[in-house]
Amino acid sequence: MPSLHEVVETNEMFEKDNLDVRTITLGISLLSCIDSDLEVLKKNIYETITTTAKDLVKVGKEIESDYAIPIVNKRISITPLAFIGASACKTKEDYVELAIVLDQAAKDVGVNFIGGFSAIPAKGMTRSEELLIRSIPQAMAKTDCLCASVNVGSTKTGINMDAVKLMGEIVKETAIATKDHDSIGCSKLVVLCNAPDDNPFMAGAFHGVTETDNVINVGVSGPGVINEAIQTVKGKDFTALCEIIKQTSFKVTRLGQLVAQEASKRLNIPFGILDLSLAPTPAIGDSIAEILESMGLEEVGCPGTTAALALLNDQVKKGGIMASSSVGGLSGAFIPVSEDQNMINAAASGGLCIEKLEAMTCVCSVGLDMIAIPGDTEATTIAGIIADEAAIGMVNAKTTAVRIIPVIGKTLGDSAEFGGLLGFAPIMKVNTKSCAEFINRGGRIPAPIHSFKN
């Protein structure tokens, strides 16, 4: 049984430090829905999702009430749709129709987001994958809850540069399609390398084909809790700093494990993984950058930032692994600019640039995230940024991603408003020297030599 001290300590984490379960994500396989008739496929998808997820929101609210644990989001991830729609979808408009069905199903069961409007052209691109990718701008413009992701490479396959080039164009087209709302469609679109099959966080969540029919994955977050703990070791050495982060991460993970097991039991769906990812929000005191600054940095982005983030990411993982045998997904620290007040401040002051953020992605959980850039940025420049980030993931055998937003009609000195957990962001400077000749070569960057393990 937990001690009285532990109960009081946990309550304080909720009340003062913004500790929360960020998401309960229900993964649903749609493989059984496949049909060559588009109308039948749409019916199968809608019925499968609304039947399987009918109690997800209710159970989430019951757990919140029974345990007084805030659960911010209830979400769904599905099998990458390029697999499911391959037989029925002959045009990109067909995939837009499926996007609308997915969005309606998500709204009808009451979840916040549904992920899995996805393709995985890591080595080559099928006709179905290309159609889905080309449908993304209109799919994002015509839906509210849908999230899209495209995995363009891996350590084992290399980087599909044809897919990278295409995604540079698609990001720009999505920005244009949603320009009336600060190009918000791009906030629900992410380009990945080494995408995991069990990620519960959006926009990159999908239900991998290696998974069982249905599974419960839980993402837990608590930047404020970690930051508060760090205050207790000010002036002490790195050993003390590492220990307090690890111990606090252990406690946070145990909370997530409780929620995951309860959700699994009440929904009668297997528990998959627990993702301990420090994911910030625009709320004061819920910042990754503030954690790094509490370690001794004047402002995130200054020398020492990458080392501090490496320390944080590693100790979070170590604490999580000790607390649960089911830690998976991404697990570590996210650095989205628009969702982190101190990141926003550093970007606005000029102390944090895209190049420094790219260096930081070498040691954090994901990649360049929620970065607003001038709306007139060239598609090939966006593709170059994607290629750089994919190369970091490929060579270092880690997940990397790009969620970048060319805000149409805005430039340096402006800001973009996305609302809710997505926050707002200053428009950041992009190197405008051309990489078009490099991007237009086409083909594939081969896998690195150390990928050959057999």
C-alpha positions as CSV (number, residue, x, y, z in Angstrom):
1,M,0.0,0.0,0.0
2,P,1.2,3.5,-0.7
3,S,2.3,5.5,2.4
4,L,0.6,8.7,3.5
5,H,3.7,10.6,2.3
6,E,3.4,9.1,-1.1
7,V,-0.3,9.9,-1.4
8,V,0.3,13.6,-0.4
9,E,3.3,13.8,-2.7
10,T,1.3,12.5,-5.7
11,N,-1.6,14.9,-5.0
12,E,0.9,17.8,-5.0
13,M,2.2,16.7,-8.3
14,F,-1.3,16.9,-9.8
15,E,-2.2,20.2,-8.1
16,K,1.0,22.2,-8.4
17,D,3.2,20.6,-11.0
18,N,0.8,19.8,-13.9
19,L,1.3,16.0,-13.7
20,D,-1.1,14.3,-16.0
21,V,-1.8,11.2,-18.1
22,R,-1.5,12.9,-21.5
23,T,-3.3,10.2,-23.4
24,I,-5.0,6.9,-23.4
25,T,-4.7,5.7,-27.0
26,L,-6.6,2.8,-28.3
27,G,-4.9,1.0,-31.2
28,I,-7.3,-0.6,-33.7
29,S,-6.4,-2.9,-36.5
30,L,-8.4,-2.3,-39.7
31,L,-6.9,-5.2,-41.6
32,S,-10.3,-7.0,-41.4
33,C,-12.0,-4.0,-43.1
34,I,-10.2,-4.3,-46.4
35,D,-12.4,-4.5,-49.4
36,S,-12.1,-3.5,-53.1
37,D,-15.4,-1.6,-53.0
38,L,-14.9,1.9,-51.6
39,E,-18.4,2.2,-50.1
40,V,-18.0,-1.2,-48.3
41,L,-14.6,-0.2,-47.0
42,K,-16.0,3.1,-45.6
43,K,-18.8,1.2,-43.9
44,N,-16.4,-1.4,-42.5
45,I,-14.0,1.2,-41.1
46,Y,-16.7,3.3,-39.5
47,E,-18.4,0.3,-37.8
48,T,-15.1,-1.2,-36.6
49,I,-13.9,2.1,-35.0
50,T,-17.2,3.0,-33.4
51,T,-17.8,-0.5,-32.1
52,T,-14.3,-1.0,-30.7
53,A,-13.9,2.5,-29.2
54,K,-17.5,3.0,-28.0
55,D,-16.5,2.9,-24.3
56,L,-13.1,4.5,-24.5
57,V,-14.1,8.0,-23.4
58,K,-16.5,6.8,-20.8
59,V,-13.8,4.5,-19.2
60,G,-11.3,7.3,-19.3
61,K,-13.6,9.6,-17.4
62,E,-14.4,6.9,-14.9
63,I,-10.7,6.4,-14.2
64,E,-10.2,10.1,-13.8
65,S,-13.0,10.2,-11.3
66,D,-12.1,7.1,-9.4
67,Y,-8.4,7.9,-9.0
68,A,-8.4,11.7,-9.3
69,I,-5.9,11.5,-12.1
70,P,-6.2,14.0,-14.9
71,I,-6.3,12.3,-18.3
72,V,-6.0,15.0,-20.9
73,N,-6.8,13.1,-24.1
74,K,-8.5,10.0,-25.3
75,R,-7.2,9.0,-28.8
76,I,-7.4,6.3,-31.4
77,S,-4.6,5.0,-33.7
78,I,-5.4,2.8,-36.7
79,T,-3.4,0.6,-39.1
80,P,-1.6,2.8,-41.7
81,L,-4.4,3.6,-44.1
82,A,-2.3,3.2,-47.2
83,F,-2.4,-0.6,-46.5
84,I,-6.1,-0.6,-45.9
85,G,-7.2,1.5,-48.9
86,A,-4.9,-0.1,-51.4
87,S,-7.6,-2.2,-53.1
88,A,-10.4,0.3,-53.1
89,C,-8.7,3.7,-53.6
90,K,-8.0,4.6,-57.2
91,T,-7.6,8.3,-56.8
92,K,-6.5,10.7,-54.1
93,E,-10.1,11.9,-53.8
94,D,-11.0,8.3,-52.6
95,Y,-8.5,8.7,-49.7
96,V,-10.1,12.1,-48.8
97,E,-13.4,10.3,-48.5
98,L,-11.8,7.8,-46.1
99,A,-10.3,10.7,-44.2
100,I,-13.8,12.2,-43.7
101,V,-15.1,8.8,-42.5
102,L,-12.3,8.5,-40.0
103,D,-12.9,12.0,-38.7
104,Q,-16.6,11.4,-38.3
105,A,-16.0,8.1,-36.4
106,A,-13.6,9.9,-34.1
107,K,-16.2,12.6,-33.4
108,D,-19.0,10.1,-32.8
109,V,-17.0,8.2,-30.1
110,G,-15.8,11.5,-28.6
111,V,-12.1,11.1,-28.9
112,N,-9.7,14.1,-29.3
113,F,-7.7,12.8,-32.2
114,I,-7.4,9.8,-34.5
115,G,-4.0,8.9,-36.0
116,G,-3.1,6.5,-38.8
117,F,-3.8,8.4,-42.0
118,S,-0.3,7.1,-42.7
119,A,2.1,5.7,-45.3
120,I,5.4,4.0,-44.8
121,P,7.5,4.5,-48.0
122,A,10.8,4.0,-46.2
123,K,12.4,2.2,-49.1
124,G,10.0,2.5,-52.0
125,M,6.6,4.0,-52.6
126,T,3.6,2.0,-53.7
127,R,0.8,3.5,-55.8
128,S,-1.5,3.4,-52.8
129,E,1.0,5.2,-50.6
130,E,1.5,8.0,-53.2
131,L,-2.2,8.5,-53.6
132,L,-2.6,8.8,-49.8
133,I,0.3,11.2,-49.5
134,R,-1.1,13.4,-52.3
135,S,-4.5,13.4,-50.6
136,I,-3.1,14.8,-47.3
137,P,-3.6,18.5,-48.0
138,Q,-7.3,18.1,-48.7
139,A,-7.7,15.5,-46.0
140,M,-6.3,18.0,-43.4
141,A,-8.4,20.8,-44.8
142,K,-11.7,18.8,-44.5
143,T,-11.2,17.2,-41.1
144,D,-10.7,18.3,-37.5
145,C,-9.5,15.3,-35.5
146,L,-7.4,13.4,-38.1
147,C,-3.6,13.2,-37.9
148,A,-1.3,12.1,-40.7
149,S,2.2,10.7,-40.8
150,V,4.6,9.5,-43.4
151,N,7.7,7.4,-42.6
152,V,10.4,8.2,-45.2
153,G,13.3,6.1,-44.0
154,S,14.9,3.8,-41.4
155,T,18.2,2.6,-40.3
156,K,17.7,-0.7,-42.2
157,T,16.4,0.8,-45.4
158,G,18.1,4.2,-45.8
159,I,16.1,7.3,-46.8
160,N,13.6,7.4,-49.7
161,M,14.5,10.7,-51.2
162,D,11.7,10.6,-53.7
163,A,9.3,10.5,-50.7
164,V,11.3,13.3,-48.9
165,K,10.9,15.5,-52.0
166,L,7.2,14.8,-52.2
167,M,6.7,15.5,-48.5
168,G,8.3,18.9,-48.9
169,E,5.7,19.7,-51.5
170,I,2.9,18.2,-49.5
171,V,3.8,20.2,-46.4
172,K,3.6,23.4,-48.4
173,E,0.3,22.4,-50.1
174,T,-1.2,21.5,-46.7
175,A,-0.2,24.9,-45.4
176,I,-1.9,26.6,-48.4
177,A,-5.0,24.4,-48.0
178,T,-5.4,25.6,-44.3
179,K,-4.0,29.1,-44.7
180,D,-7.1,30.7,-43.2
181,H,-6.2,29.2,-39.9
182,D,-2.5,29.9,-39.7
183,S,-1.8,26.8,-41.8
184,I,-2.9,24.6,-38.9
185,G,-3.2,21.5,-41.1
186,C,0.6,21.1,-40.9
187,S,0.3,20.8,-37.1
188,K,-1.4,17.5,-37.7
189,L,1.1,16.2,-40.2
190,V,4.5,14.7,-39.3
191,V,7.3,13.2,-41.4
192,L,9.3,10.4,-39.6
193,C,12.3,8.2,-39.8
194,N,12.3,5.0,-37.8
195,A,8.7,5.4,-36.8
196,P,7.7,3.1,-33.9
197,D,4.6,0.8,-34.3
198,D,3.3,1.6,-30.8
199,N,3.6,5.4,-30.4
200,P,0.5,6.8,-28.5
201,F,1.3,10.5,-29.2
202,M,0.0,12.5,-32.1
203,A,0.5,13.3,-34.9
204,G,2.8,10.2,-35.5
205,A,0.6,7.6,-33.9
206,F,-0.5,4.6,-35.9
207,H,-1.3,1.0,-35.1
208,G,1.5,-1.1,-36.5
209,V,0.9,-4.3,-38.5
210,T,3.1,-6.1,-35.9
211,E,0.4,-5.4,-33.2
212,T,-2.5,-7.5,-32.1
213,D,-6.1,-6.6,-33.1
214,N,-6.6,-4.0,-30.4
215,V,-4.3,-2.6,-27.8
216,I,-4.2,0.1,-25.1
217,N,-1.2,2.4,-25.1
218,V,-0.8,5.1,-22.5
219,G,1.3,8.3,-22.6
220,V,2.2,10.0,-19.3
221,S,3.8,13.4,-19.0
222,G,5.1,15.5,-16.2
223,P,7.7,18.2,-17.0
224,G,6.6,20.3,-14.1
225,V,7.2,17.4,-11.7
226,I,10.7,16.9,-13.0
227,N,11.4,20.6,-12.8
228,E,10.2,20.9,-9.2
229,A,12.4,17.9,-8.2
230,I,15.5,19.5,-9.8
231,Q,15.0,22.5,-7.5
232,T,15.9,20.3,-4.6
233,V,19.4,19.6,-6.0
234,K,20.5,23.1,-7.0
235,G,24.3,23.5,-6.6
236,K,24.8,19.7,-6.3
237,D,26.8,17.6,-8.8
238,F,25.6,15.7,-11.9
239,T,25.3,12.5,-10.0
240,A,22.7,14.0,-7.7
241,L,21.0,15.7,-10.6
242,C,20.7,12.4,-12.5
243,E,19.4,10.5,-9.5
244,I,16.6,12.9,-8.7
245,I,15.4,12.9,-12.4
246,K,15.5,9.1,-12.5
247,Q,13.7,8.7,-9.2
248,T,11.0,11.2,-10.2
249,S,10.5,9.5,-13.6
250,F,10.1,6.2,-11.8
251,K,7.2,7.7,-9.7
252,V,5.5,9.2,-12.8
253,T,5.8,5.9,-14.7
254,R,4.2,4.0,-11.9
255,L,1.2,6.3,-12.2
256,G,0.9,5.7,-15.9
257,Q,1.2,1.9,-15.3
258,L,-1.8,2.1,-12.9
259,V,-4.0,3.9,-15.5
260,A,-2.9,1.6,-18.3
261,Q,-3.8,-1.5,-16.4
262,E,-7.1,-0.1,-15.3
263,A,-8.1,1.0,-18.8
264,S,-7.0,-2.4,-20.1
265,K,-9.1,-4.3,-17.6
266,R,-12.2,-2.1,-17.9
267,L,-12.2,-2.2,-21.7
268,N,-11.1,-5.8,-21.9
269,I,-8.4,-4.9,-24.4
270,P,-4.7,-5.9,-23.9
271,F,-2.3,-3.4,-22.4
272,G,0.5,-2.6,-24.9
273,I,3.0,0.0,-23.8
274,L,3.5,2.9,-21.5
275,D,5.2,5.9,-23.1
276,L,6.9,8.2,-20.6
277,S,7.5,11.3,-22.6
278,L,7.9,14.7,-21.1
279,A,5.6,16.6,-23.4
280,P,5.2,20.3,-22.6
281,T,2.0,22.4,-22.9
282,P,1.7,26.2,-23.1
283,A,0.8,26.3,-19.4
284,I,3.2,28.0,-17.1
285,G,5.3,25.4,-15.3
286,D,4.8,22.7,-17.9
287,S,8.0,23.3,-19.9
288,I,10.9,21.2,-21.1
289,A,13.0,24.3,-21.6
290,E,12.4,25.4,-18.0
291,I,13.8,22.0,-16.9
292,L,17.0,22.6,-18.9
293,E,17.2,26.2,-17.5
294,S,16.8,24.9,-14.0
295,M,19.8,22.7,-14.5
296,G,21.9,25.9,-14.9
297,L,21.3,27.3,-18.4
298,E,20.5,31.0,-18.7
299,E,18.3,30.4,-21.6
300,V,17.6,27.2,-23.7
301,G,19.6,27.3,-26.8
302,C,22.8,28.6,-25.2
303,P,26.0,26.4,-25.0
304,G,25.3,23.3,-22.9
305,T,21.7,22.9,-24.0
306,T,22.3,19.7,-26.0
307,A,24.3,18.1,-23.1
308,A,21.5,19.1,-20.6
309,L,18.9,17.6,-22.9
310,A,20.9,14.4,-23.4
311,L,21.1,14.0,-19.6
312,L,17.4,14.6,-19.2
313,N,16.4,12.2,-21.9
314,D,18.6,9.4,-20.7
315,Q,17.6,9.6,-17.0
316,V,13.9,9.7,-17.9
317,K,14.3,6.5,-19.9
318,K,16.3,4.8,-17.0
319,G,13.6,5.8,-14.4
320,G,10.8,4.6,-16.7
321,I,12.5,1.2,-17.5
322,M,12.9,0.5,-13.7
323,A,9.3,1.3,-13.1
324,S,7.6,-0.8,-15.8
325,S,8.6,-3.7,-18.1
326,S,6.2,-2.2,-20.7
327,V,7.9,1.1,-21.5
328,G,7.8,1.7,-25.2
329,G,6.7,4.2,-27.9
330,L,9.1,7.2,-27.8
331,S,9.7,7.7,-24.1
332,G,12.0,10.7,-23.3
333,A,11.7,14.4,-23.8
334,F,9.8,16.3,-26.6
335,I,10.9,19.7,-27.7
336,P,8.0,21.3,-29.6
337,V,8.5,25.0,-29.9
338,S,4.8,26.2,-30.0
339,E,3.8,24.0,-27.0
340,D,6.5,25.2,-24.6
341,Q,6.4,28.8,-23.2
342,N,10.2,28.9,-22.5
343,M,11.0,27.6,-26.0
344,I,8.7,30.2,-27.4
345,N,10.6,32.9,-25.4
346,A,14.0,31.6,-26.5
347,A,12.9,31.5,-30.2
348,A,11.4,35.0,-30.0
349,S,14.6,36.4,-28.5
350,G,16.8,34.8,-31.2
351,G,18.6,32.6,-28.7
352,L,17.1,29.4,-30.2
353,C,17.4,28.7,-33.9
354,I,16.4,25.8,-36.1
355,E,20.0,24.7,-36.4
356,K,20.4,24.4,-32.6
357,L,17.0,22.6,-32.4
358,E,18.4,20.1,-35.0
359,A,21.4,19.5,-32.8
360,M,19.1,18.9,-29.9
361,T,17.1,16.3,-31.8
362,C,20.2,14.1,-31.9
363,V,19.7,13.4,-28.2
364,C,15.9,13.9,-27.5
365,S,13.0,11.6,-28.2
366,V,11.8,12.8,-31.6
367,G,12.8,15.8,-33.7
368,L,12.0,19.2,-35.1
369,D,8.5,19.8,-33.7
370,M,5.8,22.5,-34.1
371,I,8.2,25.0,-35.7
372,A,6.6,27.9,-37.6
373,I,8.5,29.2,-40.5
374,P,7.9,31.9,-43.2
375,G,5.1,31.0,-45.6
376,D,7.2,31.6,-48.6
377,T,9.7,29.0,-47.8
378,E,10.4,26.8,-50.8
379,A,9.2,23.2,-50.9
380,T,12.7,22.0,-51.6
381,T,14.0,23.8,-48.5
382,I,11.4,22.0,-46.4
383,A,12.4,18.7,-48.0
384,G,16.0,19.5,-47.2
385,I,15.1,20.0,-43.5
386,I,13.2,16.7,-43.6
387,A,16.3,15.0,-45.2
388,D,18.6,16.4,-42.5
389,E,16.4,15.1,-39.7
390,A,15.9,11.7,-41.3
391,A,19.7,11.4,-41.7
392,I,20.1,11.9,-37.9
393,G,17.5,9.2,-37.2
394,M,18.9,6.8,-39.8
395,V,22.6,7.1,-38.7
396,N,21.8,7.1,-34.9
397,A,19.2,4.3,-35.1
398,K,16.6,6.5,-33.3
399,T,13.2,8.0,-34.2
400,T,13.3,11.4,-35.7
401,A,10.6,13.6,-37.1
402,V,9.7,16.9,-38.6
403,R,6.5,18.7,-37.9
404,I,7.1,22.1,-39.5
405,I,4.5,24.8,-40.4
406,P,5.1,27.2,-43.2
407,V,2.6,29.8,-42.2
408,I,1.1,31.3,-45.4
409,G,1.2,35.1,-45.4
410,K,3.5,35.4,-42.4
411,T,7.2,36.1,-42.0
412,L,9.9,36.9,-39.5
413,G,8.5,39.1,-36.7
414,D,5.0,37.5,-36.9
415,S,3.6,34.7,-34.8
416,A,1.1,31.9,-35.5
417,E,-1.8,30.9,-33.2
418,F,-2.8,27.3,-33.1
419,G,-4.8,27.1,-29.9
420,G,-5.2,24.5,-27.1
421,L,-2.3,22.2,-26.5
422,L,-0.7,23.3,-29.8
423,G,-0.1,26.8,-28.5
424,F,1.4,29.5,-30.6
425,A,4.8,30.1,-32.1
426,P,7.0,32.9,-33.4
427,I,8.0,32.6,-37.1
428,M,11.6,31.3,-37.1
429,K,14.3,32.1,-39.6
430,V,15.2,29.5,-42.2
431,N,18.4,29.3,-44.2
432,T,17.3,30.3,-47.7
433,K,20.3,29.1,-49.6
434,S,19.0,26.5,-52.1
435,C,19.3,22.7,-51.8
436,A,17.0,22.1,-54.8
437,E,19.7,20.5,-56.9
438,F,20.5,18.0,-54.1
439,I,16.8,17.2,-53.4
440,N,15.9,16.8,-57.1
441,R,18.5,14.0,-57.6
442,G,15.8,11.5,-56.6
443,G,16.4,7.9,-55.6
444,R,17.5,6.6,-52.2
445,I,20.2,7.4,-49.7
446,P,21.5,3.9,-48.7
447,A,21.4,2.5,-45.2
448,P,24.5,3.2,-43.1
449,I,27.2,0.5,-42.9
450,H,26.4,-0.2,-39.2
451,S,22.9,-1.2,-40.2
452,F,24.1,-4.6,-41.4
453,K,23.8,-6.7,-38.2
454,N,22.9,-10.2,-39.5
